[in-house]
Amino acid sequence: MKRSYLWTGVAYFVVGLLLAAASAAANGKMQSLLAGFAGGGIFGGLATMGRYYYWTRPGRVKRYQEKQEEEEICLKDERNEMLRDKAGRYAYILSLLVLAVSTVLFSVLNALEIGHFYGLIMYQSALLVFLYVAGIWIYRWLKARN
């Protein structure tokens, strides 16, 4: 495993600590936002460093190399590549449909003079998660079907 993987984890951890310090100094709504980013940086960095130390232990190096070779084969496999392409296309079409419906929904809300940004932020967050999960689900569905 490359040492740059370890340094990426350290960088995430340090940025998380800096954001935690900024969160402690901030007041109001920014405090919770900074605390969330801090948690993501700290725990993401710890997870990355943990993975690095796990796979660089002398007893696991050979197993890690086998895992890497298998991943390389899967990435270059033409069938998997075709399925990833189809999953991306279906997720794209699905996202266009969802965005079109949401445009109509927000237009109606605007006409009724109901304008809350909190709902919009929550909707966009849910949309992001939905598109990610949809891409994974469609890929697995296509893989099982073919």
C-alpha positions in Angstrom: 0.0 0.0 0.0 1.3 3.4 -0.9 2.6 5.7 1.8 0.6 8.5 0.2 -2.5 6.7 1.5 -1.3 7.2 5.0 -0.5 10.9 4.5 -4.0 11.4 3.1 -5.4 10.0 6.3 -3.2 12.2 8.4 -4.2 15.2 6.3 -7.9 14.4 6.8 -7.3 14.0 10.5 -5.5 17.3 10.9 -8.1 19.2 8.9 -10.7 17.6 11.1 -8.9 18.8 14.2 -8.6 22.3 12.8 -12.3 22.3 12.0 -13.1 21.1 15.5 -11.1 24.0 16.9 -13.0 26.4 14.6 -16.3 24.8 15.7 -15.4 25.4 19.3 -14.6 29.0 18.6 -17.7 29.6 16.4 -21.2 30.6 17.5 -24.6 30.0 16.1 -25.4 27.8 13.1 -21.9 27.6 11.8 -20.8 25.8 14.9 -22.9 22.7 14.1 -21.8 22.7 10.5 -18.1 23.0 11.4 -18.6 20.2 14.0 -20.1 17.9 11.3 -17.2 18.6 8.9 -14.7 18.1 11.8 -16.3 14.7 12.6 -16.1 13.7 9.0 -12.4 14.7 8.8 -11.4 13.1 12.1 -13.1 9.8 11.7 -12.4 9.6 7.9 -8.7 10.2 8.6 -8.7 7.6 11.4 -10.4 5.0 9.2 -7.9 5.7 6.4 -4.9 5.4 8.7 -6.4 2.3 10.3 -6.7 0.7 6.8 -3.2 1.6 6.0 -1.8 0.0 9.2 -4.0 -3.1 8.8 -2.9 -3.8 5.2 0.8 -3.0 5.8 1.3 -5.6 8.5 3.8 -8.3 7.4 1.3 -11.1 7.6 -1.2 -9.2 5.3 1.0 -7.9 2.6 0.5 -10.9 0.3 -3.2 -10.9 0.8 -3.4 -7.2 0.0 -1.4 -7.8 -3.2 -3.9 -10.6 -4.2 -6.8 -8.2 -3.4 -5.2 -5.5 -5.6 -4.7 -7.9 -8.5 -8.4 -9.0 -8.3 -9.5 -5.4 -8.3 -7.4 -4.6 -11.3 -8.9 -7.6 -13.2 -12.5 -6.5 -12.2 -11.8 -2.9 -13.3 -10.6 -4.0 -16.7 -13.3 -6.6 -17.3 -15.3 -5.6 -20.3 -18.6 -6.9 -18.9 -18.2 -4.9 -15.7 -17.2 -1.9 -17.7 -20.4 -2.2 -19.8 -22.6 -2.6 -16.7 -21.0 0.4 -15.1 -21.8 2.4 -18.2 -25.4 1.3 -18.3 -25.8 2.0 -14.5 -24.4 5.5 -15.0 -26.8 6.1 -17.9 -29.9 4.9 -16.0 -28.9 6.9 -13.0 -28.5 9.9 -15.2 -31.9 9.5 -16.8 -33.5 8.9 -13.4 -31.9 12.0 -12.0 -33.2 14.1 -14.9 -36.7 12.8 -14.2 -36.4 13.6 -10.4 -35.0 17.1 -11.2 -37.8 17.8 -13.6 -40.4 16.9 -11.1 -38.7 18.9 -8.4 -38.6 21.9 -10.7 -42.4 21.7 -11.0 -42.7 21.2 -7.2 -40.6 24.3 -6.4 -42.5 26.3 -9.0 -45.8 25.5 -7.3 -44.3 26.3 -3.9 -43.1 29.6 -5.2 -46.5 30.4 -6.7 -48.1 29.7 -3.3 -45.5 32.0 -1.7 -44.1 29.2 0.5 -40.3 29.7 0.5 -38.2 27.9 3.1 -34.6 27.2 2.3 -34.3 24.5 5.0 -36.6 22.2 3.0 -34.6 22.9 -0.2 -31.4 22.0 1.5 -32.8 18.8 2.9 -34.3 17.9 -0.5 -31.0 18.4 -2.2 -29.2 16.3 0.4 -31.7 13.5 0.0 -31.4 13.8 -3.8 -27.6 13.3 -3.6 -28.0 10.2 -1.4 -30.8 8.9 -3.7 -28.7 9.2 -6.9 -25.8 7.5 -5.3 -27.9 4.6 -4.0 -29.7 4.4 -7.3 -26.5 4.0 -9.2 -25.3 1.2 -7.0 -28.7 -0.6 -7.1 -29.0 -0.3 -10.9 -25.4 -1.7 -11.3 -26.1 -4.7 -9.1 -29.5 -5.3 -10.8 -27.8 -5.2 -14.2 -25.1 -7.5 -13.0 -27.6 -10.0 -11.7 -29.7 -9.9 -14.8 -26.9 -10.5 -17.2 
